[in-house]
Amino acid sequence: MKLQAKSSRELNAALQKAARCIASKNTIAILDNVLLTQHEAGKFFFTSSSAEARLTIPAPLTLVEGTFKSVVLPIKYIMPFLGTLPDCTVNFTFEDAHALILEYCHGDGNNVKEGNAQLTWLDADEYPHMAAPGEDAVKIALPMSLFGDVLAKAGDFVGRDEIRPVLSSLCIDVSEDRSTVYFVGTDGHALFKQTLGNDPAKNGYDFFRGGEPEKILLHMSYFKPFAAFAGCEELTIESDNKSIRFSSGDIEYICKSLEGRYPNYNSVIPRSNPYFVTF
């Protein structure tokens, strides 16, 4: 089997996105690597995982020889190798005995340089999978620009206390009447709250897509992989209180939903405060 990346720069950028979902210390050794699969229409995808999250993004690869089968690639060795190359074509040849040959060629005319590196690939059967939310999950859709802004703001307000993980989470609270979604972050001392209505005529967004409204708790340790959604227009969020699925186009991110009761944040917001500040 032989795969080809037309641009080493694009391939390295995709692997850098995938690496954002790989933990620095994994209890399962194979999670230090990235899974390569082929979906419908012949598209290739990288999947990276930690013990509690999984990110799947498009892989800029094409099959040039043989029949494809899913494999696991040593991302921590491939990325440094690609980083030393100018933007060029890179071939991946998968041989028996799990040998992986990386070949590159760049230049033109009489100034053509070739090189290769030998690594090891792993069997895809050993790579663990993560269940997506069930059919009864609550489902909403948000502008990615808005959600990215929410994550940036919430990151300054959520707690860092491992003893109280609920306060280290972004709360996505869908109101019972499905008219409003609230984004809340607090460490117990300072609080951030942002509101989005469902009326586009009032600067809102028609966000509700189905299921029963609930509070979705996204732990701050799962924020980092959202960089993979940069440039996306709309983000779909699904949750069944066990796991949360974020998707946009060909990009999918699944992580565990945090268990616990989020504090009544509205009770600490003054309703008739006589004090105000003018900037």
Buried (B, 14 or more C-beta within 10 A) or exposed (E): BBBBBBBBBBBBEBBBBBBBBBBEEBEEEBBBBBBBBBEEEEEBBBBBBBEBBBBBBBBBBEBEEEEBEBBBBBBEBBBEBBEEBEEBBBBBBBEEEEEBBBBBEBEEEEEEEEEEBEBEBBEBEEBEEBEBBEEEBBBBBBBBEBBBEBBEBBEEBBBEEEEBBBBBBBBBBBBEEBBBBBBBBBBEEEBBBBEBBBEEEEEBBEBBBEBEBBBBBBBBBBBBBBEBBEEBEBBBBBBBBEBBBBBBEEBBBBBBBBEEEBBEBEEEEEEEEEEEEEE
